[in-house]
Amino acid sequence: MLVLVLVLAVVGLLAIPVLAWSQIARVDDSPSGDRPADQPGTTFLMVGSDSREGLTKAEKKKLGTGSTAGQRTDTVMLMHIPPGGKPALISIPRDSYVSVPKHGRDKINAAYSFGGPELLVRTVEQNTGLRIDGYLEVGFGGFVNVIDALGGIEMCLPKAIKDRNSHLDLPEGCQELSGADALGYVRMRYADPKGDLGRVARQRQMLAAVAKKAAAPATVLNPIRYWRLWMASADALKLGEDTSAWEMAKLARAMTKVSGPDGYTLTVPIANPNLPTPVGSAVQWDRERALALFRDLARGDTSDLAKYTD
């Protein structure tokens, strides 16, 4: 009987991800034309869109998302996994002022609005020189559902947060955040003295915490939580057409490392976080240091990324 139970458990552990994988939506993310050549390691573009798809009016009000039409990228991150060495999670501020192919200079989050994943990938590749090997996207509602499927996520706040824009009223200290509060926490910027730069640091912190809890025995060995997590993830995620299951497994493993000594988390080096531009206040990269960072990644060299950290 014990052997039978163990066999059924193993079958379930394998069958649930296979079922979930078959249900994940795919998007066209591969630009046509000239692209950077293949590079050592694997680089993923991870996007949090401001899509309200699937949210009711009541849910939009509760989450403080508003009802903005169209879609932009609320979060843009690169995960680079070198052939050897430590993986690196790099935030690209959504207001980064860059060249958008056929649209002139604009904030990077406008690229998705203009041309979806394909144009966003092209924009990132053109401005960084990095070849994007995999693409992952999640919207507001999907993010909330994944957090709730995990039973919440623990965050330790250095001070209390009260922010009307993101509907947050959280005390100081370590606490379990629901999906709604977690979304507010990673979106908040007006109540953060560092603005968007503080927000991208919180986004990396949250992503690493989610990956760690998803891989923990308390999740994997809990059949109800395990099922809910995989089904919520399948419903929440959109992947690039050529992003494989093997690549996603590599990404998941790297995500469990970046919050500790076995990985790096950083933001693209910034010269001016409030650059006046024709499209409003934007973020200007420190071009020399940013290009040096991207050259290191293109070589698959993460041995000295500490010099670029926040």
Residue pairs with C-beta under 8 A, 6 or more apart in sequence:
12 223
12 226
13 220
13 226
16 226
16 227
16 230
17 230
19 230
19 234
20 230
20 231
20 233
20 234
21 234
21 245
23 234
23 235
24 233
24 234
24 237
24 238
24 239
25 237
25 238
25 239
26 238
26 239
26 240
26 241
27 116
27 117
27 135
27 137
27 238
27 239
27 240
27 241
28 116
28 117
28 118
28 240
28 241
29 45
29 117
29 118
29 120
29 121
29 132
29 135
29 240
29 241
29 242
29 243
30 118
30 121
30 240
30 241
30 242
31 118
31 119
31 121
31 122
31 125
35 125
35 131
36 125
36 129
36 130
36 131
36 298
37 131
38 131
39 130
39 131
39 297
39 298
39 299
39 300
40 82
40 83
40 299
40 300
41 80
41 81
41 82
41 83
41 297
41 300
42 80
42 81
42 133
42 134
42 247
42 250
42 251
43 78
43 79
43 80
43 81
43 130
43 131
43 132
43 133
43 134
43 297
44 78
44 79
44 80
44 81
44 132
44 133
44 134
44 135
44 136
44 247
44 251
45 76
45 77
45 78
45 120
45 121
45 124
45 132
45 134
45 135
45 136
46 75
46 76
46 77
46 78
46 79
46 136
46 137
46 207
47 73
47 75
47 76
47 77
47 112
47 117
47 120
47 135
47 136
47 137
47 138
48 73
48 74
48 75
48 76
48 137
48 138
48 139
48 143
48 186
48 203
49 71
49 72
49 73
49 74
49 112
49 137
49 138
49 139
49 140
50 65
50 68
50 71
50 72
50 73
50 74
50 139
50 140
51 71
51 139
51 140
51 141
52 60
52 65
52 66
52 67
52 68
52 139
52 140
52 141
53 139
53 141
54 139
54 141
54 142
55 63
55 65
55 140
55 141
57 67
59 141
60 66
60 67
62 167
62 180
63 140
63 144
63 167
63 180
63 183
63 184
64 165
64 166
64 167
64 184
64 187
65 140
70 113
71 112
71 113
72 94
72 109
72 110
72 112
72 113
73 94
73 108
73 109
73 111
73 112
73 120
74 94
74 109
74 140
74 187
75 91
75 94
75 186
75 200
75 203
76 91
76 92
76 93
76 94
76 96
76 108
76 109
76 120
76 124
77 89
77 90
77 91
77 92
77 200
77 203
77 204
77 207
78 88
78 89
78 90
78 92
78 124
78 128
78 130
78 297
79 87
79 88
79 89
79 90
79 251
79 254
79 255
79 258
80 87
80 88
80 90
80 130
80 297
80 302
81 87
81 250
81 251
81 254
82 88
82 297
82 300
82 301
82 302
83 300
84 300
85 300
85 301
85 302
85 303
86 257
86 262
86 263
86 264
86 302
86 305
87 254
87 257
87 258
87 262
87 263
87 264
87 302
88 258
88 263
88 264
88 265
88 266
88 297
88 302
88 305
89 204
89 207
89 208
89 254
89 255
89 258
89 263
89 264
89 265
89 266
90 265
90 266
90 267
90 268
90 293
90 297
91 200
91 201
91 203
91 204
91 265
91 266
91 267
91 268
92 108
92 124
92 267
92 268
93 108
93 196
93 197
93 200
93 267
93 268
93 270
93 273
93 283
94 107
94 108
94 109
94 196
95 107
95 108
95 109
95 196
95 281
95 282
95 283
96 107
96 108
96 268
96 282
96 283
96 285
97 105
97 106
97 107
97 108
97 275
97 277
97 279
97 282
97 283
97 284
97 285
98 105
98 106
98 107
98 108
98 123
98 127
98 285
99 105
99 123
99 126
99 127
100 106
100 108
100 110
100 111
100 114
100 119
100 123
101 119
101 122
101 123
101 126
103 110
103 111
103 114
105 277
105 279
106 279
107 279
107 280
107 282
108 120
108 123
108 124
108 127
110 279
111 119
111 120
111 122
111 123
112 119
112 120
115 122
117 135
117 137
117 238
117 240
121 132
121 135
121 240
124 130
124 132
125 131
125 132
128 294
129 291
129 294
129 295
129 298
130 294
130 297
130 298
131 298
133 247
134 239
134 240
134 242
134 243
134 244
134 247
134 248
134 251
135 239
135 240
135 243
136 237
136 238
136 239
136 240
136 243
136 248
136 251
137 237
137 238
137 239
138 146
138 236
138 237
138 238
139 236
140 183
141 236
142 232
142 235
142 236
142 237
143 179
143 182
143 183
143 186
143 236
144 179
144 180
144 182
144 183
145 179
145 232
145 235
145 236
146 179
146 210
146 229
146 232
146 233
146 236
147 153
147 177
147 178
147 179
147 182
147 183
147 210
148 178
148 179
148 232
149 225
149 228
149 229
149 231
149 232
149 233
150 210
150 213
150 214
150 219
150 225
150 229
151 176
151 225
152 176
152 177
152 178
152 179
152 182
153 176
153 177
153 182
153 206
153 209
153 210
153 213
154 174
154 175
154 176
154 177
154 209
154 213
155 174
155 175
155 177
155 182
155 185
155 205
155 206
155 209
156 173
156 174
156 175
157 170
157 171
157 172
157 173
157 174
157 175
158 172
159 172
160 170
160 171
160 172
161 168
161 169
161 170
161 185
161 188
161 191
162 168
162 169
162 170
162 191
163 184
163 188
163 190
163 191
165 188
165 190
165 191
166 184
166 185
166 187
166 188
166 190
166 191
167 180
167 184
168 181
168 184
168 185
168 188
168 191
170 177
170 181
170 185
177 185
182 206
185 202
185 206
186 199
186 202
186 203
186 206
187 199
188 199
188 202
189 195
189 196
189 198
189 199
192 198
192 199
192 202
194 201
195 273
196 273
196 283
197 267
197 270
197 273
197 283
197 310
200 267
201 265
201 267
201 310
204 258
204 265
205 259
205 265
207 255
208 255
208 256
208 258
208 259
208 265
209 259
210 255
211 252
211 255
211 256
212 256
212 259
213 219
214 229
214 252
215 252
215 256
218 225
219 225
219 226
219 229
220 226
239 248
254 263
257 263
258 264
258 265
259 265
264 302
264 305
264 306
264 309
265 309
266 305
266 308
266 309
266 310
267 310
268 285
268 290
268 293
269 285
269 286
269 289
269 290
269 293
269 308
270 283
270 284
270 285
270 286
271 284
271 285
271 286
271 287
272 283
272 284
273 283
273 284
274 281
274 283
275 281
275 282
275 283
275 284
289 308
292 308
293 305
293 308
296 302
296 304
296 305
